Amino acid sequence: MPRSTANPSARQTELLEAAYQYALTHGLADMSLRPLAEAIGSSTRVLMFLFGNKDGLLRALLQRARTEELALLDNLRRHEQPIGLAAAAEGVWAWLAADDHRPLLRLWAEAYARSLVEPDGPWAGFARSTVDDWLNVLADCQPRAERDTEEGTVHRTLTLAVLRGALLDLLATGDESRVTAAVNQQLALLRSGKRAGD
């Protein structure tokens, strides 16, 4: 029986972090326990004991990635007053566009896609929970009078769609200047109360 991940041991935490760094470089799609264990100075037997099986390890890695994402999002909430969608999106995009976050974001994109095409695997619910996380944080960044309206829901959904689409474009092309210009144009429309196509 695997050890609980609710109160992990120091060794479990150490190996999870090492496996996470490995996944950032190699991805999750073709991950095999034997080469992973060799790369992080462990064994398949130890990984099986700590995480149960490969799916258990994958779930732990996805949770680790989500924890890093949520740390960014929580920073947007640390203001006395809601900062507004445009300011929130600007801060998020600056983080998403940073070169040193590309490995994490490629891992996120892989897990997001896998969650859609393999809904019953270890990826189950990852895409949906990611959307919910982001929408909840964007809602917290909206003034209360806007947050609880149908229009407020539409605005934060559009903001999330712009950020997610821009991120996928950036990961595919690496063309940061073009994609950032497009994001900035949409944020200018958001600040002015207009939408693309108006």
VOPAGU-2260 file (C-alpha; in pm, 1 decimal, decimal comma):
REM VOPAGU-2260
SITE   aa  ch    i         X         Y         Z
SITE  MET   A    0       0,0       0,0       0,0
SITE  PRO   A    1     144,3     344,3     -91,9
SITE  ARG   A    2     225,1     598,0     173,9
SITE  SER   A    3     -26,0     879,4     216,9
SITE  THR   A    4      51,4    1193,5      19,7
SITE  ALA   A    5    -141,6    1402,4     274,1
SITE  ASN   A    6     153,1    1391,1     517,2
SITE  PRO   A    7     449,8    1296,6     301,3
SITE  SER   A    8     782,2    1192,9     447,4
SITE  ALA   A    9    1092,7    1397,6     379,5
SITE  ARG   A   10    1209,1    1130,2     133,0
SITE  GLN   A   11     874,1    1129,1     -48,2
SITE  THR   A   12     884,2    1508,1     -77,5
SITE  GLU   A   13    1244,2    1496,2    -200,3
SITE  LEU   A   14    1169,4    1232,8    -465,2
SITE  LEU   A   15     853,0    1409,0    -579,7
SITE  GLU   A   16    1047,5    1731,2    -630,9
SITE  ALA   A   17    1320,6    1545,4    -821,4
SITE  ALA   A   18    1058,1    1370,1   -1034,9
SITE  TYR   A   19     889,4    1703,6   -1098,9
SITE  GLN   A   20    1214,7    1856,2   -1223,2
SITE  TYR   A   21    1260,7    1549,6   -1445,0
SITE  ALA   A   22     906,7    1589,1   -1581,9
SITE  LEU   A   23     967,2    1955,6   -1661,1
SITE  THR   A   24    1248,6    1847,2   -1892,5
SITE  HIS   A   25    1112,5    1520,3   -2031,9
SITE  GLY   A   26     735,0    1562,4   -2016,6
SITE  LEU   A   27     480,1    1312,7   -1891,5
SITE  ALA   A   28     358,1    1133,5   -2203,9
SITE  ASP   A   29     623,2     862,7   -2227,9
SITE  MET   A   30     737,6     862,7   -1868,2
SITE  SER   A   31     866,9     524,7   -1758,8
SITE  LEU   A   32     937,7     451,1   -1393,5
SITE  ARG   A   33    1272,8     276,2   -1445,7
SITE  PRO   A   34    1457,1     559,6   -1625,8
SITE  LEU   A   35    1289,2     813,4   -1399,6
SITE  ALA   A   36    1403,2     625,9   -1088,5
SITE  GLU   A   37    1759,0     600,2   -1220,8
SITE  ALA   A   38    1765,9     970,6   -1307,4
SITE  ILE   A   39    1654,6    1080,7    -960,6
SITE  GLY   A   40    1863,3     834,2    -760,0
SITE  SER   A   41    1585,9     600,4    -653,4
SITE  SER   A   42    1433,8     269,6    -762,5
SITE  THR   A   43    1103,4     162,3    -909,7
SITE  ARG   A   44    1035,9     -33,0    -590,1
SITE  VAL   A   45    1070,3     279,2    -376,4
SITE  LEU   A   46     856,3     486,7    -613,3
SITE  MET   A   47     587,5     216,9    -611,0
SITE  PHE   A   48     596,8     208,3    -231,5
SITE  LEU   A   49     567,3     585,5    -201,1
SITE  PHE   A   50     318,1     656,4    -481,1
SITE  GLY   A   51     142,3     322,1    -539,3
SITE  ASN   A   52     197,4     300,9    -914,8
SITE  LYS   A   53     277,5     516,4   -1215,4
SITE  ASP   A   54     -69,7     673,1   -1213,9
SITE  GLY   A   55     -27,8     767,2    -848,8
SITE  LEU   A   56     302,7     934,6    -926,5
SITE  LEU   A   57     149,9    1116,6   -1224,2
SITE  ARG   A   58    -133,0    1245,0   -1005,1
SITE  ALA   A   59     121,9    1368,4    -750,7
SITE  LEU   A   60     320,7    1542,3   -1025,2
SITE  LEU   A   61       8,1    1710,8   -1161,8
SITE  GLN   A   62     -80,3    1830,5    -812,2
SITE  ARG   A   63     274,4    1964,8    -775,7
SITE  ALA   A   64     236,9    2157,9   -1102,9
SITE  ARG   A   65    -102,8    2288,6    -992,7
SITE  THR   A   66      46,8    2406,4    -662,9
SITE  GLU   A   67     297,6    2620,4    -853,6
SITE  GLU   A   68      21,2    2762,4   -1071,4
SITE  LEU   A   69    -195,2    2842,3    -768,7
SITE  ALA   A   70      94,9    3023,6    -601,3
SITE  LEU   A   71      97,7    3267,6    -893,9
SITE  LEU   A   72    -277,2    3309,5    -883,6
SITE  ASP   A   73    -282,5    3368,1    -508,5
SITE  ASN   A   74     -45,2    3661,4    -553,3
SITE  LEU   A   75    -319,1    3837,7    -748,9
SITE  ARG   A   76    -547,8    3819,8    -445,7
SITE  ARG   A   77    -306,9    3991,3    -207,9
SITE  HIS   A   78    -450,5    4338,0    -245,6
SITE  GLU   A   79    -683,9    4531,0     -19,8
SITE  GLN   A   80    -911,2    4609,8    -315,0
SITE  PRO   A   81    -980,6    4402,5    -629,6
SITE  ILE   A   82    -728,1    4505,3    -895,9
SITE  GLY   A   83    -961,7    4451,9   -1193,7
SITE  LEU   A   84    -948,1    4202,6   -1478,0
SITE  ALA   A   85    -712,6    4400,1   -1700,4
SITE  ALA   A   86    -452,3    4444,5   -1426,6
SITE  ALA   A   87    -486,9    4079,0   -1325,8
SITE  ALA   A   88    -448,4    3961,5   -1684,1
SITE  GLU   A   89    -146,8    4186,6   -1733,0
SITE  GLY   A   90      22,9    4033,6   -1429,3
SITE  VAL   A   91     -65,0    3680,6   -1535,5
SITE  TRP   A   92      61,7    3735,2   -1888,0
SITE  ALA   A   93     392,7    3875,4   -1766,2
SITE  TRP   A   94     438,8    3552,9   -1569,0
SITE  LEU   A   95     323,3    3328,1   -1855,2
SITE  ALA   A   96     552,4    3497,9   -2107,0
SITE  ALA   A   97     867,6    3462,1   -1893,9
SITE  ASP   A   98    1118,9    3224,6   -2052,8
SITE  ASP   A   99    1195,9    3040,2   -1730,8
SITE  HIS   A  100     831,7    2932,5   -1694,3
SITE  ARG   A  101     816,1    2756,3   -2032,6
SITE  PRO   A  102     895,5    2406,8   -1895,6
SITE  LEU   A  103     613,9    2430,0   -1639,9
SITE  LEU   A  104     372,1    2565,5   -1900,7
SITE  ARG   A  105     456,9    2292,9   -2152,1
SITE  LEU   A  106     386,1    2041,4   -1875,8
SITE  TRP   A  107      57,3    2221,3   -1803,1
SITE  ALA   A  108     -41,5    2213,1   -2172,2
SITE  GLU   A  109      39,4    1843,1   -2197,2
SITE  ALA   A  110    -163,4    1761,3   -1887,7
SITE  TYR   A  111    -452,6    1982,9   -2001,5
SITE  ALA   A  112    -472,0    1804,9   -2338,2
SITE  ARG   A  113    -436,5    1460,0   -2182,0
SITE  SER   A  114    -717,0    1540,0   -1939,8
SITE  LEU   A  115    -946,4    1608,2   -2236,1
SITE  VAL   A  116    -863,8    1294,9   -2435,8
SITE  GLU   A  117    -810,1    1053,9   -2143,4
SITE  PRO   A  118   -1073,7    1167,4   -1892,7
SITE  ASP   A  119   -1054,2     851,0   -1682,5
SITE  GLY   A  120    -676,8     835,1   -1641,5
SITE  PRO   A  121    -449,8    1000,9   -1385,5
SITE  TRP   A  122    -519,3    1328,3   -1565,9
SITE  ALA   A  123    -889,5    1310,5   -1476,9
SITE  GLY   A  124   -1034,7    1649,7   -1394,5
SITE  PHE   A  125    -709,7    1841,1   -1446,8
SITE  ALA   A  126    -841,6    2062,6   -1728,3
SITE  ARG   A  127   -1167,5    2139,3   -1548,7
SITE  SER   A  128    -996,9    2216,2   -1217,8
SITE  THR   A  129    -752,0    2446,3   -1396,5
SITE  VAL   A  130   -1036,2    2641,6   -1558,0
SITE  ASP   A  131   -1215,1    2666,7   -1223,6
SITE  ASP   A  132    -897,0    2782,6   -1046,2
SITE  TRP   A  133    -834,6    3059,3   -1296,8
SITE  LEU   A  134   -1197,0    3174,5   -1315,6
SITE  ASN   A  135   -1220,3    3189,4    -936,5
SITE  VAL   A  136    -908,2    3403,2    -909,2
SITE  LEU   A  137   -1019,1    3632,6   -1191,6
SITE  ALA   A  138   -1354,2    3670,6   -1015,8
SITE  ASP   A  139   -1174,1    3776,8    -697,9
SITE  CYS   A  140    -992,8    4043,4    -900,6
SITE  GLN   A  141   -1319,4    4196,8   -1022,1
SITE  PRO   A  142   -1502,0    4466,6    -826,2
SITE  ARG   A  143   -1794,2    4308,0    -642,2
SITE  ALA   A  144   -2051,0    4503,8    -844,6
SITE  GLU   A  145   -1915,6    4341,0   -1161,4
SITE  ARG   A  146   -1819,2    4001,0   -1019,7
SITE  ASP   A  147   -2168,8    3875,0    -945,3
SITE  THR   A  148   -2327,3    3969,2   -1277,3
SITE  GLU   A  149   -2372,8    3771,6   -1596,6
SITE  GLU   A  150   -2159,3    4029,1   -1776,8
SITE  GLY   A  151   -1887,0    3985,7   -1516,0
SITE  THR   A  152   -1884,2    3611,7   -1580,8
SITE  VAL   A  153   -1858,1    3673,6   -1955,6
SITE  HIS   A  154   -1570,9    3920,4   -1907,1
SITE  ARG   A  155   -1360,5    3685,2   -1696,4
SITE  THR   A  156   -1434,2    3394,3   -1930,9
SITE  LEU   A  157   -1316,5    3602,5   -2225,9
SITE  THR   A  158   -1007,7    3712,7   -2033,0
SITE  LEU   A  159    -921,3    3351,7   -1952,6
SITE  ALA   A  160    -979,7    3248,0   -2314,8
SITE  VAL   A  161    -744,0    3520,8   -2438,1
SITE  LEU   A  162    -471,8    3423,8   -2190,0
SITE  ARG   A  163    -502,5    3051,6   -2258,4
SITE  GLY   A  164    -509,4    3095,2   -2636,1
SITE  ALA   A  165    -213,1    3332,4   -2624,8
SITE  LEU   A  166     -21,7    3088,3   -2407,2
SITE  LEU   A  167     -76,8    2800,3   -2648,6
SITE  ASP   A  168      32,2    3023,3   -2938,3
SITE  LEU   A  169     344,5    3127,9   -2746,7
SITE  LEU   A  170     433,7    2768,3   -2661,2
SITE  ALA   A  171     387,4    2665,1   -3025,3
SITE  THR   A  172     580,5    2950,0   -3187,0
SITE  GLY   A  173     796,7    3119,8   -2925,0
SITE  ASP   A  174     697,8    3450,8   -3086,2
SITE  GLU   A  175     665,3    3648,0   -2764,4
SITE  SER   A  176     656,6    3997,0   -2918,9
SITE  ARG   A  177     369,4    3915,8   -3156,8
SITE  VAL   A  178     163,5    3731,2   -2896,9
SITE  THR   A  179     223,7    3991,7   -2627,1
SITE  ALA   A  180     113,9    4266,8   -2868,3
SITE  ALA   A  181    -211,2    4079,5   -2924,3
SITE  VAL   A  182    -265,4    4031,1   -2550,3
SITE  ASN   A  183    -195,8    4399,8   -2485,8
SITE  GLN   A  184    -448,1    4501,4   -2751,4
SITE  GLN   A  185    -715,5    4286,7   -2589,8
SITE  LEU   A  186    -631,7    4429,3   -2247,1
SITE  ALA   A  187    -665,7    4781,6   -2385,7
SITE  LEU   A  188   -1013,1    4688,2   -2512,3
SITE  LEU   A  189   -1096,8    4540,0   -2174,6
SITE  ARG   A  190    -992,8    4860,3   -1996,7
SITE  SER   A  191   -1202,5    5069,5   -2235,4
SITE  GLY   A  192   -1505,2    4847,4   -2189,2
SITE  LYS   A  193   -1497,6    4726,6   -2550,4
SITE  ARG   A  194   -1451,3    4377,4   -2690,4
SITE  ALA   A  195   -1264,2    4253,3   -2995,1
SITE  GLY   A  196   -1473,8    4322,9   -3303,3
SITE  ASP   A  197   -1653,1    4624,4   -3154,8
